Amino acid sequence: MMLFNSVYTALAASIFSLAAATPRNTSNITINYTTVTGYFLQDEPTTNASTFNFATANFGLINQTYSPDAKNDTKKSQWQLFTAEVSRLQRQAPKNVQYKVLFMGRHGEGYHNAAESYFGTPAWNCFYSIINGNDTVTWADPDVTPLGVKQALDVNKLWAAKIETEKIPTPQSYYTSPLLRCLATAKLTFSGLKLPRQYPFIAIVKEFFREGISGHTCDRRRSKTWIQNSFPDYKIEKGFTENDELYQNLRQETENDQDIRSRIALNDVFSQDRSTYISITSHSGEIASLLRVLNHRTFRLSTGAVIPVLVKAETEKETPPTPVEEPYRLICTCTSPPARTATTSECTDATATEAPPGGGPLRRSL
Protein backbone atom coordinates (compact mmCIF):
# COMPACT_ATOMS: atom_id res chain seq x y z
CA MET A 1 0.00 0.00 0.00
CA MET A 2 1.32 3.38 -0.95
CA LEU A 3 2.63 5.43 1.97
CA PHE A 4 2.93 9.18 1.86
CA ASN A 5 5.94 11.17 2.94
CA SER A 6 5.52 13.37 5.98
CA VAL A 7 3.21 16.35 5.58
CA TYR A 8 4.87 19.66 6.30
CA THR A 9 3.23 22.05 8.71
CA ALA A 10 2.90 25.04 6.47
CA LEU A 11 1.64 22.82 3.69
CA ALA A 12 -1.06 21.48 5.97
CA ALA A 13 -2.01 25.04 6.85
CA SER A 14 -2.34 25.87 3.17
CA ILE A 15 -4.64 22.91 2.62
CA PHE A 16 -7.01 23.93 5.39
CA SER A 17 -6.99 26.51 8.13
CA LEU A 18 -7.87 24.51 11.23
CA ALA A 19 -5.12 25.66 13.58
CA ALA A 20 -5.38 22.68 15.90
CA ALA A 21 -4.83 20.24 13.06
CA THR A 22 -1.52 21.66 11.94
CA PRO A 23 1.86 21.21 13.62
CA ARG A 24 3.32 24.55 14.69
CA ASN A 25 6.77 26.05 14.28
CA THR A 26 8.10 23.27 12.03
CA SER A 27 8.79 25.26 8.86
CA ASN A 28 10.37 23.35 5.98
CA ILE A 29 10.49 20.13 7.95
CA THR A 30 9.79 16.53 7.03
CA ILE A 31 9.28 13.93 9.75
CA ASN A 32 10.00 10.36 8.70
CA TYR A 33 8.51 7.64 10.90
CA THR A 34 9.81 4.13 11.47
CA THR A 35 8.46 1.38 13.70
CA VAL A 36 11.35 0.01 15.73
CA THR A 37 10.90 -3.76 15.70
CA GLY A 38 12.26 -6.41 18.01
CA TYR A 39 10.46 -5.24 21.15
CA PHE A 40 6.78 -6.12 20.66
CA LEU A 41 5.05 -9.21 19.27
CA GLN A 42 2.59 -7.08 17.31
CA ASP A 43 5.47 -5.82 15.19
CA GLU A 44 6.51 -9.30 14.13
CA PRO A 45 5.18 -10.71 10.84
CA THR A 46 4.70 -14.12 12.48
CA THR A 47 2.18 -12.83 15.04
CA ASN A 48 -1.44 -13.56 14.16
CA ALA A 49 -3.47 -10.43 14.91
CA SER A 50 -6.75 -12.36 15.04
CA THR A 51 -5.59 -14.56 17.92
CA PHE A 52 -3.22 -12.15 19.68
CA ASN A 53 -4.25 -11.37 23.26
CA PHE A 54 -2.60 -8.17 24.44
CA ALA A 55 -3.68 -8.72 28.05
CA THR A 56 -2.13 -12.15 28.50
CA ALA A 57 0.88 -11.19 26.37
CA ASN A 58 1.92 -8.25 28.59
CA PHE A 59 0.86 -5.75 25.90
CA GLY A 60 3.03 -7.79 23.51
CA LEU A 61 6.34 -6.96 25.16
CA ILE A 62 8.94 -9.54 24.14
CA ASN A 63 10.91 -11.07 27.01
CA GLN A 64 14.59 -10.51 26.37
CA THR A 65 17.92 -9.51 27.85
CA TYR A 66 18.77 -5.94 26.91
CA SER A 67 22.23 -5.52 28.45
CA PRO A 68 23.89 -8.78 29.48
CA ASP A 69 26.57 -7.00 31.49
CA ALA A 70 24.26 -4.64 33.39
CA LYS A 71 24.02 -5.18 37.11
CA ASN A 72 20.74 -6.07 38.84
CA ASP A 73 18.94 -6.77 35.54
CA THR A 74 17.61 -9.99 37.03
CA LYS A 75 15.80 -7.98 39.69
CA LYS A 76 14.04 -5.74 37.18
CA SER A 77 10.85 -6.47 35.30
CA GLN A 78 10.77 -6.60 31.52
CA TRP A 79 9.00 -3.24 31.49
CA GLN A 80 11.72 -1.66 33.61
CA LEU A 81 14.35 -3.06 31.27
CA PHE A 82 12.44 -1.79 28.25
CA THR A 83 12.11 1.66 29.83
CA ALA A 84 15.87 1.77 30.35
CA GLU A 85 16.35 0.69 26.73
CA VAL A 86 14.16 3.52 25.46
CA SER A 87 16.09 5.99 27.63
CA ARG A 88 19.33 4.67 26.12
CA LEU A 89 17.99 5.12 22.61
CA GLN A 90 16.96 8.69 23.43
CA ARG A 91 20.35 9.54 24.91
CA GLN A 92 22.28 8.16 21.97
CA ALA A 93 20.02 9.57 19.27
CA PRO A 94 21.19 12.42 17.04
CA LYS A 95 19.51 15.78 17.64
CA ASN A 96 17.12 15.26 14.76
CA VAL A 97 15.92 11.85 16.02
CA GLN A 98 13.48 11.09 18.81
CA TYR A 99 11.75 7.99 20.11
CA LYS A 100 8.23 7.70 21.49
CA VAL A 101 6.16 4.77 22.70
CA LEU A 102 2.58 5.09 21.51
CA PHE A 103 -0.01 3.08 23.43
CA MET A 104 -2.80 2.91 20.87
CA GLY A 105 -6.10 1.69 22.25
CA ARG A 106 -9.32 1.00 20.40
CA HIS A 107 -12.52 2.06 22.12
CA GLY A 108 -14.69 -0.49 23.89
CA GLU A 109 -17.63 -1.93 21.99
CA GLY A 110 -20.04 0.80 20.91
CA TYR A 111 -23.72 0.49 20.11
CA HIS A 112 -22.87 0.81 16.41
CA ASN A 113 -20.64 -2.28 16.70
CA ALA A 114 -23.48 -4.18 18.34
CA ALA A 115 -25.91 -2.99 15.67
CA GLU A 116 -23.65 -4.13 12.86
CA SER A 117 -23.29 -7.53 14.50
CA TYR A 118 -27.06 -7.78 14.87
CA PHE A 119 -28.13 -6.60 11.41
CA GLY A 120 -25.18 -8.05 9.51
CA THR A 121 -22.47 -6.06 7.75
CA PRO A 122 -24.17 -5.76 4.31
CA ALA A 123 -27.39 -4.38 5.83
CA TRP A 124 -25.46 -2.17 8.22
CA ASN A 125 -23.24 -0.63 5.58
CA CYS A 126 -25.90 0.19 3.01
CA PHE A 127 -28.97 0.94 5.17
CA TYR A 128 -28.79 1.12 8.97
CA SER A 129 -25.47 2.96 9.27
CA ILE A 130 -26.83 6.11 7.61
CA ILE A 131 -29.67 6.58 10.12
CA ASN A 132 -29.36 7.65 13.74
CA GLY A 133 -30.75 4.50 15.34
CA ASN A 134 -34.01 2.67 15.95
CA ASP A 135 -36.66 2.66 18.66
CA THR A 136 -34.34 1.12 21.24
CA VAL A 137 -30.77 2.12 20.40
CA THR A 138 -29.01 5.25 19.15
CA TRP A 139 -25.85 4.63 17.18
CA ALA A 140 -25.17 8.15 15.91
CA ASP A 141 -21.92 9.00 17.72
CA PRO A 142 -22.77 6.17 20.11
CA ASP A 143 -21.76 5.48 23.66
CA VAL A 144 -20.10 2.24 24.69
CA THR A 145 -22.28 -0.76 25.46
CA PRO A 146 -22.14 -2.60 28.80
CA LEU A 147 -19.63 -4.93 27.15
CA GLY A 148 -17.64 -1.89 26.04
CA VAL A 149 -17.62 -0.58 29.60
CA LYS A 150 -16.34 -3.94 30.82
CA GLN A 151 -13.63 -4.01 28.16
CA ALA A 152 -12.36 -0.58 29.21
CA LEU A 153 -12.48 -1.47 32.91
CA ASP A 154 -10.57 -4.68 32.19
CA VAL A 155 -7.82 -2.59 30.61
CA ASN A 156 -7.91 -0.34 33.66
CA LYS A 157 -7.30 -3.38 35.86
CA LEU A 158 -4.49 -4.50 33.55
CA TRP A 159 -2.78 -1.12 33.84
CA ALA A 160 -3.21 -1.16 37.62
CA ALA A 161 -1.62 -4.61 37.86
CA LYS A 162 1.29 -3.74 35.57
CA ILE A 163 1.93 -0.49 37.46
CA GLU A 164 2.01 -2.35 40.76
CA THR A 165 3.94 -5.48 39.80
CA GLU A 166 6.10 -4.49 36.82
CA LYS A 167 6.50 -0.72 37.08
CA ILE A 168 5.25 -0.26 33.53
CA PRO A 169 5.88 3.27 32.25
CA THR A 170 2.54 5.07 32.29
CA PRO A 171 1.60 7.60 29.62
CA GLN A 172 2.86 11.12 30.12
CA SER A 173 0.29 12.51 27.68
CA TYR A 174 -3.17 11.30 26.74
CA TYR A 175 -4.99 11.92 23.46
CA THR A 176 -8.46 10.86 22.41
CA SER A 177 -10.72 10.99 19.41
CA PRO A 178 -13.63 13.43 19.83
CA LEU A 179 -16.20 10.68 19.32
CA LEU A 180 -18.12 9.63 22.43
CA ARG A 181 -17.06 6.00 22.46
CA CYS A 182 -13.42 7.08 22.74
CA LEU A 183 -14.05 9.89 25.21
CA ALA A 184 -15.81 7.38 27.47
CA THR A 185 -13.27 4.59 26.96
CA ALA A 186 -10.33 6.82 27.86
CA LYS A 187 -12.01 7.91 31.09
CA LEU A 188 -12.89 4.35 32.10
CA THR A 189 -9.41 3.10 31.22
CA PHE A 190 -7.27 5.62 33.07
CA SER A 191 -9.37 6.96 35.93
CA GLY A 192 -8.30 5.89 39.42
CA LEU A 193 -4.85 4.59 38.50
CA LYS A 194 -1.75 5.33 40.58
CA LEU A 195 -0.20 7.78 38.17
CA PRO A 196 2.79 10.05 38.74
CA ARG A 197 1.73 13.43 40.11
CA GLN A 198 3.43 15.23 37.24
CA TYR A 199 1.57 13.15 34.65
CA PRO A 200 -2.09 13.00 35.67
CA PHE A 201 -4.78 11.68 33.39
CA ILE A 202 -5.99 14.71 31.47
CA ALA A 203 -7.06 13.73 27.99
CA ILE A 204 -6.54 16.05 25.03
CA VAL A 205 -9.35 15.84 22.49
CA LYS A 206 -7.78 15.80 19.03
CA GLU A 207 -9.92 16.10 15.92
CA PHE A 208 -7.68 14.18 13.55
CA PHE A 209 -7.52 11.07 15.75
CA ARG A 210 -11.17 10.43 14.89
CA GLU A 211 -12.41 7.46 12.91
CA GLY A 212 -12.39 7.41 9.13
CA ILE A 213 -15.10 9.77 7.91
CA SER A 214 -17.43 7.24 6.38
CA GLY A 215 -20.81 8.92 5.89
CA HIS A 216 -22.09 6.66 8.69
CA THR A 217 -23.78 8.54 11.51
CA CYS A 218 -21.60 6.75 14.06
CA ASP A 219 -18.67 8.80 12.75
CA ARG A 220 -20.36 12.21 13.09
CA ARG A 221 -19.11 13.92 16.23
CA ARG A 222 -21.01 16.10 18.66
CA SER A 223 -20.44 19.79 19.29
CA LYS A 224 -17.46 21.22 21.12
CA THR A 225 -19.81 22.57 23.79
CA TRP A 226 -21.34 19.15 24.36
CA ILE A 227 -17.91 17.56 24.74
CA GLN A 228 -16.77 20.27 27.16
CA ASN A 229 -19.88 19.92 29.29
CA SER A 230 -19.81 16.12 29.30
CA PHE A 231 -16.06 15.76 29.95
CA PRO A 232 -15.09 18.93 31.83
CA ASP A 233 -11.69 17.56 32.88
CA TYR A 234 -10.61 17.05 29.28
CA LYS A 235 -8.69 19.62 27.25
CA ILE A 236 -9.80 20.39 23.72
CA GLU A 237 -7.08 21.31 21.26
CA LYS A 238 -6.83 24.85 20.00
CA GLY A 239 -8.88 25.55 16.88
CA PHE A 240 -11.38 22.73 17.47
CA THR A 241 -14.55 23.84 15.71
CA GLU A 242 -17.88 24.09 17.51
CA ASN A 243 -19.62 21.82 15.02
CA ASP A 244 -18.37 18.92 12.94
CA GLU A 245 -17.10 20.43 9.71
CA LEU A 246 -15.53 17.24 8.36
CA TYR A 247 -18.54 14.92 8.29
CA GLN A 248 -20.61 14.81 5.09
CA ASN A 249 -23.88 12.93 4.75
CA LEU A 250 -23.59 9.87 2.51
CA ARG A 251 -19.95 10.61 1.66
CA GLN A 252 -16.66 9.19 2.83
CA GLU A 253 -13.05 10.28 2.78
CA THR A 254 -10.52 8.14 0.95
CA GLU A 255 -7.83 6.08 2.65
CA ASN A 256 -5.30 8.43 1.09
CA ASP A 257 -6.77 11.47 2.81
CA GLN A 258 -7.22 9.67 6.11
CA ASP A 259 -3.50 8.88 6.06
CA ILE A 260 -2.73 12.52 5.29
CA ARG A 261 -4.63 13.76 8.34
CA SER A 262 -3.21 10.95 10.50
CA ARG A 263 0.27 12.11 9.56
CA ILE A 264 -0.66 15.72 10.30
CA ALA A 265 -1.85 14.67 13.77
CA LEU A 266 1.33 12.68 14.42
CA ASN A 267 3.48 15.55 13.18
CA ASP A 268 1.74 17.83 15.64
CA VAL A 269 2.31 15.41 18.52
CA PHE A 270 5.93 14.68 17.66
CA SER A 271 6.82 18.34 17.09
CA GLN A 272 4.99 19.81 20.09
CA ASP A 273 4.74 17.13 22.78
CA ARG A 274 7.99 16.26 24.56
CA SER A 275 6.53 13.19 26.25
CA THR A 276 8.10 9.82 25.50
CA TYR A 277 5.11 7.66 26.51
CA ILE A 278 1.83 8.65 24.92
CA SER A 279 -1.67 7.16 24.94
CA ILE A 280 -3.98 7.50 21.94
CA THR A 281 -7.57 6.29 22.34
CA SER A 282 -9.01 5.92 18.88
CA HIS A 283 -10.72 3.57 16.43
CA SER A 284 -10.02 0.48 14.36
CA GLY A 285 -9.82 2.36 11.07
CA GLU A 286 -7.87 5.30 12.45
CA ILE A 287 -5.35 3.12 14.27
CA ALA A 288 -4.89 1.19 11.03
CA SER A 289 -4.16 4.52 9.32
CA LEU A 290 -1.69 5.54 12.04
CA LEU A 291 0.08 2.20 11.66
CA ARG A 292 0.41 2.77 7.91
CA VAL A 293 1.96 6.17 8.51
CA LEU A 294 4.33 4.63 11.05
CA ASN A 295 5.36 1.97 8.51
CA HIS A 296 4.04 -0.73 10.83
CA ARG A 297 2.64 -4.01 9.60
CA THR A 298 -1.13 -4.31 9.29
CA PHE A 299 -2.50 -5.21 12.71
CA ARG A 300 -6.23 -5.02 13.34
CA LEU A 301 -7.43 -4.40 16.89
CA SER A 302 -10.61 -5.79 18.39
CA THR A 303 -12.78 -3.50 20.51
CA GLY A 304 -11.05 -2.61 23.76
CA ALA A 305 -7.63 -3.81 22.61
CA VAL A 306 -4.39 -1.88 23.17
CA ILE A 307 -0.98 -2.19 21.52
CA PRO A 308 2.17 -0.16 22.18
CA VAL A 309 4.49 0.71 19.31
CA LEU A 310 8.04 2.05 19.63
CA VAL A 311 8.45 4.79 17.04
CA LYS A 312 11.57 6.45 15.69
CA ALA A 313 10.96 9.90 14.22
CA GLU A 314 13.67 11.52 12.13
CA THR A 315 13.30 15.21 11.30
CA GLU A 316 14.83 16.56 8.12
CA LYS A 317 15.04 20.19 7.02
CA GLU A 318 13.44 19.71 3.67
CA THR A 319 10.06 20.42 2.18
CA PRO A 320 8.13 17.22 1.45
CA PRO A 321 6.24 16.68 -1.78
CA THR A 322 2.73 18.09 -1.95
CA PRO A 323 0.19 15.40 -1.04
CA VAL A 324 -2.53 14.80 -3.61
CA GLU A 325 -5.90 15.34 -2.00
CA GLU A 326 -8.88 13.38 -3.27
CA PRO A 327 -12.59 14.25 -3.19
CA TYR A 328 -15.06 12.54 -0.89
CA ARG A 329 -16.82 9.58 -2.46
CA LEU A 330 -20.50 8.75 -2.33
CA ILE A 331 -21.18 5.67 -0.25
CA CYS A 332 -23.26 2.68 -1.25
CA THR A 333 -26.85 2.84 0.04
CA CYS A 334 -29.98 0.66 -0.15
CA THR A 335 -33.65 1.61 -0.22
CA SER A 336 -34.39 -1.37 2.04
CA PRO A 337 -32.10 -3.48 4.21
CA PRO A 338 -30.81 -6.86 2.99
CA ALA A 339 -31.66 -9.89 5.09
CA ARG A 340 -29.58 -10.38 8.22
CA THR A 341 -28.17 -13.54 6.65
CA ALA A 342 -27.09 -11.77 3.44
CA THR A 343 -23.42 -11.73 2.55
CA THR A 344 -23.69 -8.99 -0.09
CA SER A 345 -26.05 -6.14 -0.90
CA GLU A 346 -27.30 -4.43 -4.03
CA CYS A 347 -26.96 -0.71 -3.61
CA THR A 348 -26.94 2.56 -5.50
CA ASP A 349 -24.11 5.05 -6.01
CA ALA A 350 -21.54 2.37 -5.31
CA THR A 351 -19.15 3.73 -7.93
CA ALA A 352 -20.12 7.40 -7.96
CA THR A 353 -17.54 9.99 -7.00
CA GLU A 354 -18.39 13.54 -6.05
CA ALA A 355 -16.66 16.24 -4.07
CA PRO A 356 -18.56 17.57 -1.05
CA PRO A 357 -19.40 21.24 -0.78
CA GLY A 358 -16.19 23.23 -0.46
CA GLY A 359 -13.96 20.62 -2.10
CA GLY A 360 -12.19 17.61 -0.65
CA PRO A 361 -12.14 16.42 2.95
CA LEU A 362 -9.13 18.49 4.02
CA ARG A 363 -9.86 21.66 2.12
CA ARG A 364 -12.14 23.75 4.26
CA SER A 365 -11.97 27.09 6.03
CA LEU A 366 -13.31 28.43 9.31
C-alpha positions in Angstrom: 0.0 0.0 0.0 1.3 3.4 -0.9 2.6 5.4 2.0 2.9 9.2 1.9 5.9 11.2 2.9 5.5 13.4 6.0 3.2 16.4 5.6 4.9 19.7 6.3 3.2 22.0 8.7 2.9 25.0 6.5 1.6 22.8 3.7 -1.1 21.5 6.0 -2.0 25.0 6.8 -2.3 25.9 3.2 -4.6 22.9 2.6 -7.0 23.9 5.4 -7.0 26.5 8.1 -7.9 24.5 11.2 -5.1 25.7 13.6 -5.4 22.7 15.9 -4.8 20.2 13.1 -1.5 21.7 11.9 1.9 21.2 13.6 3.3 24.6 14.7 6.8 26.0 14.3 8.1 23.3 12.0 8.8 25.3 8.9 10.4 23.4 6.0 10.5 20.1 7.9 9.8 16.5 7.0 9.3 13.9 9.7 10.0 10.4 8.7 8.5 7.6 10.9 9.8 4.1 11.5 8.5 1.4 13.7 11.3 0.0 15.7 10.9 -3.8 15.7 12.3 -6.4 18.0 10.5 -5.2 21.1 6.8 -6.1 20.7 5.1 -9.2 19.3 2.6 -7.1 17.3 5.5 -5.8 15.2 6.5 -9.3 14.1 5.2 -10.7 10.8 4.7 -14.1 12.5 2.2 -12.8 15.0 -1.4 -13.6 14.2 -3.5 -10.4 14.9 -6.7 -12.4 15.0 -5.6 -14.6 17.9 -3.2 -12.1 19.7 -4.3 -11.4 23.3 -2.6 -8.2 24.4 -3.7 -8.7 28.0 -2.1 -12.1 28.5 0.9 -11.2 26.4 1.9 -8.3 28.6 0.9 -5.7 25.9 3.0 -7.8 23.5 6.3 -7.0 25.2 8.9 -9.5 24.1 10.9 -11.1 27.0 14.6 -10.5 26.4 17.9 -9.5 27.8 18.8 -5.9 26.9 22.2 -5.5 28.4 23.9 -8.8 29.5 26.6 -7.0 31.5 24.3 -4.6 33.4 24.0 -5.2 37.1 20.7 -6.1 38.8 18.9 -6.8 35.5 17.6 -10.0 37.0 15.8 -8.0 39.7 14.0 -5.7 37.2 10.8 -6.5 35.3 10.8 -6.6 31.5 9.0 -3.2 31.5 11.7 -1.7 33.6 14.4 -3.1 31.3 12.4 -1.8 28.3 12.1 1.7 29.8 15.9 1.8 30.3 16.4 0.7 26.7 14.2 3.5 25.5 16.1 6.0 27.6 19.3 4.7 26.1 18.0 5.1 22.6 17.0 8.7 23.4 20.3 9.5 24.9 22.3 8.2 22.0 20.0 9.6 19.3 21.2 12.4 17.0 19.5 15.8 17.6 17.1 15.3 14.8 15.9 11.8 16.0 13.5 11.1 18.8 11.7 8.0 20.1 8.2 7.7 21.5 6.2 4.8 22.7 2.6 5.1 21.5 0.0 3.1 23.4 -2.8 2.9 20.9 -6.1 1.7 22.3 -9.3 1.0 20.4 -12.5 2.1 22.1 -14.7 -0.5 23.9 -17.6 -1.9 22.0 -20.0 0.8 20.9 -23.7 0.5 20.1 -22.9 0.8 16.4 -20.6 -2.3 16.7 -23.5 -4.2 18.3 -25.9 -3.0 15.7 -23.6 -4.1 12.9 -23.3 -7.5 14.5 -27.1 -7.8 14.9 -28.1 -6.6 11.4 -25.2 -8.0 9.5 -22.5 -6.1 7.8 -24.2 -5.8 4.3 -27.4 -4.4 5.8 -25.5 -2.2 8.2 -23.2 -0.6 5.6 -25.9 0.2 3.0 -29.0 0.9 5.2 -28.8 1.1 9.0 -25.5 3.0 9.3 -26.8 6.1 7.6 -29.7 6.6 10.1 -29.4 7.6 13.7 -30.7 4.5 15.3 -34.0 2.7 15.9 -36.7 2.7 18.7 -34.3 1.1 21.2 -30.8 2.1 20.4 -29.0 5.3 19.1 -25.9 4.6 17.2 -25.2 8.1 15.9 -21.9 9.0 17.7 -22.8 6.2 20.1 -21.8 5.5 23.7 -20.1 2.2 24.7 -22.3 -0.8 25.5 -22.1 -2.6 28.8 -19.6 -4.9 27.2 -17.6 -1.9 26.0 -17.6 -0.6 29.6 -16.3 -3.9 30.8 -13.6 -4.0 28.2 -12.4 -0.6 29.2 -12.5 -1.5 32.9 -10.6 -4.7 32.2 -7.8 -2.6 30.6 -7.9 -0.3 33.7 -7.3 -3.4 35.9 -4.5 -4.5 33.6 -2.8 -1.1 33.8 -3.2 -1.2 37.6 -1.6 -4.6 37.9 1.3 -3.7 35.6 1.9 -0.5 37.5 2.0 -2.3 40.8 3.9 -5.5 39.8 6.1 -4.5 36.8 6.5 -0.7 37.1 5.2 -0.3 33.5 5.9 3.3 32.3 2.5 5.1 32.3 1.6 7.6 29.6 2.9 11.1 30.1 0.3 12.5 27.7 -3.2 11.3 26.7 -5.0 11.9 23.5 -8.5 10.9 22.4 -10.7 11.0 19.4 -13.6 13.4 19.8 -16.2 10.7 19.3 -18.1 9.6 22.4 -17.1 6.0 22.5 -13.4 7.1 22.7 -14.1 9.9 25.2 -15.8 7.4 27.5 -13.3 4.6 27.0 -10.3 6.8 27.9 -12.0 7.9 31.1 -12.9 4.3 32.1 -9.4 3.1 31.2 -7.3 5.6 33.1 -9.4 7.0 35.9 -8.3 5.9 39.4 -4.9 4.6 38.5 -1.8 5.3 40.6 -0.2 7.8 38.2 2.8 10.1 38.7 1.7 13.4 40.1 3.4 15.2 37.2 1.6 13.1 34.6 -2.1 13.0 35.7 -4.8 11.7 33.4 -6.0 14.7 31.5 -7.1 13.7 28.0 -6.5 16.0 25.0 -9.3 15.8 22.5 -7.8 15.8 19.0 -9.9 16.1 15.9 -7.7 14.2 13.5 -7.5 11.1 15.7 -11.2 10.4 14.9 -12.4 7.5 12.9 -12.4 7.4 9.1 -15.1 9.8 7.9 -17.4 7.2 6.4 -20.8 8.9 5.9 -22.1 6.7 8.7 -23.8 8.5 11.5 -21.6 6.8 14.1 -18.7 8.8 12.8 -20.4 12.2 13.1 -19.1 13.9 16.2 -21.0 16.1 18.7 -20.4 19.8 19.3 -17.5 21.2 21.1 -19.8 22.6 23.8 -21.3 19.1 24.4 -17.9 17.6 24.7 -16.8 20.3 27.2 -19.9 19.9 29.3 -19.8 16.1 29.3 -16.1 15.8 30.0 -15.1 18.9 31.8 -11.7 17.6 32.9 -10.6 17.1 29.3 -8.7 19.6 27.2 -9.8 20.4 23.7 -7.1 21.3 21.3 -6.8 24.8 20.0 -8.9 25.5 16.9 -11.4 22.7 17.5 -14.6 23.8 15.7 -17.9 24.1 17.5 -19.6 21.8 15.0 -18.4 18.9 12.9 -17.1 20.4 9.7 -15.5 17.2 8.4 -18.5 14.9 8.3 -20.6 14.8 5.1 -23.9 12.9 4.7 -23.6 9.9 2.5 -20.0 10.6 1.7 -16.7 9.2 2.8 -13.0 10.3 2.8 -10.5 8.1 1.0 -7.8 6.1 2.6 -5.3 8.4 1.1 -6.8 11.5 2.8 -7.2 9.7 6.1 -3.5 8.9 6.1 -2.7 12.5 5.3 -4.6 13.8 8.3 -3.2 11.0 10.5 0.3 12.1 9.6 -0.7 15.7 10.3 -1.8 14.7 13.8 1.3 12.7 14.4 3.5 15.6 13.2 1.7 17.8 15.6 2.3 15.4 18.5 5.9 14.7 17.7 6.8 18.3 17.1 5.0 19.8 20.1 4.7 17.1 22.8 8.0 16.3 24.6 6.5 13.2 26.2 8.1 9.8 25.5 5.1 7.7 26.5 1.8 8.6 24.9 -1.7 7.2 24.9 -4.0 7.5 21.9 -7.6 6.3 22.3 -9.0 5.9 18.9 -10.7 3.6 16.4 -10.0 0.5 14.4 -9.8 2.4 11.1 -7.9 5.3 12.4 -5.4 3.1 14.3 -4.9 1.2 11.0 -4.2 4.5 9.3 -1.7 5.5 12.0 0.1 2.2 11.7 0.4 2.8 7.9 2.0 6.2 8.5 4.3 4.6 11.1 5.4 2.0 8.5 4.0 -0.7 10.8 2.6 -4.0 9.6 -1.1 -4.3 9.3 -2.5 -5.2 12.7 -6.2 -5.0 13.3 -7.4 -4.4 16.9 -10.6 -5.8 18.4 -12.8 -3.5 20.5 -11.1 -2.6 23.8 -7.6 -3.8 22.6 -4.4 -1.9 23.2 -1.0 -2.2 21.5 2.2 -0.2 22.2 4.5 0.7 19.3 8.0 2.0 19.6 8.5 4.8 17.0 11.6 6.4 15.7 11.0 9.9 14.2 13.7 11.5 12.1 13.3 15.2 11.3 14.8 16.6 8.1 15.0 20.2 7.0 13.4 19.7 3.7 10.1 20.4 2.2 8.1 17.2 1.5 6.2 16.7 -1.8 2.7 18.1 -1.9 0.2 15.4 -1.0 -2.5 14.8 -3.6 -5.9 15.3 -2.0 -8.9 13.4 -3.3 -12.6 14.3 -3.2 -15.1 12.5 -0.9 -16.8 9.6 -2.5 -20.5 8.8 -2.3 -21.2 5.7 -0.3 -23.3 2.7 -1.2 -26.8 2.8 0.0 -30.0 0.7 -0.2 -33.6 1.6 -0.2 -34.4 -1.4 2.0 -32.1 -3.5 4.2 -30.8 -6.9 3.0 -31.7 -9.9 5.1 -29.6 -10.4 8.2 -28.2 -13.5 6.6 -27.1 -11.8 3.4 -23.4 -11.7 2.5 -23.7 -9.0 -0.1 -26.0 -6.1 -0.9 -27.3 -4.4 -4.0 -27.0 -0.7 -3.6 -26.9 2.6 -5.5 -24.1 5.0 -6.0 -21.5 2.4 -5.3 -19.1 3.7 -7.9 -20.1 7.4 -8.0 -17.5 10.0 -7.0 -18.4 13.5 -6.1 -16.7 16.2 -4.1 -18.6 17.6 -1.1 -19.4 21.2 -0.8 -16.2 23.2 -0.5 -14.0 20.6 -2.1 -12.2 17.6 -0.7 -12.1 16.4 3.0 -9.1 18.5 4.0 -9.9 21.7 2.1 -12.1 23.7 4.3 -12.0 27.1 6.0 -13.3 28.4 9.3 
